[in-house]
Amino acid sequence: MTKEEILEFVKKNPVFSLATIDGNQPRVRLIMLYRADEKGIIFVTGKNKDLYKQLQFNPAIEMCFYNHEQGRQVRIEGNVEMLDDLELKKQVVEDFSFLKPWVESQGYEVLICYCLQNGKSTTWTMETNFEPKQYISL
């Protein structure tokens, strides 16, 4: 897959598994993509969440996007950066209306946006299961 195909796959399969490290223990959870484009892959969390605490200590992550019909997964690894952008947070709340009551009661500072830039990606299917991994820079 090309970089453009990977970004399109990610956008079409927006719920992904996100792995972090908590001390010496891996942690994984499902999370929803906010945006993926040439500028990076953006997701959000709350300042009161374990995810935020883990990323403050260690920004290394791996994302795994999956499409059952295609039998394909896309894994993306790299380090995330926190984005301190009030306009982005306002747009996130506008697009993810379920966040509105939470932000209205606690303020925008409770919402944390992260961006993965310069990651690397690999794809997997049953057909390519035993082939060496090929990485695409994002």
Summary of the structure (lengths in Angstrom):
residues: 138
radius of gyration: 15.5
end to end distance: 11.6
largest distance: 50.8
contacts: 374
relative contact order: 0.21
helix: 30%
strand: 44%
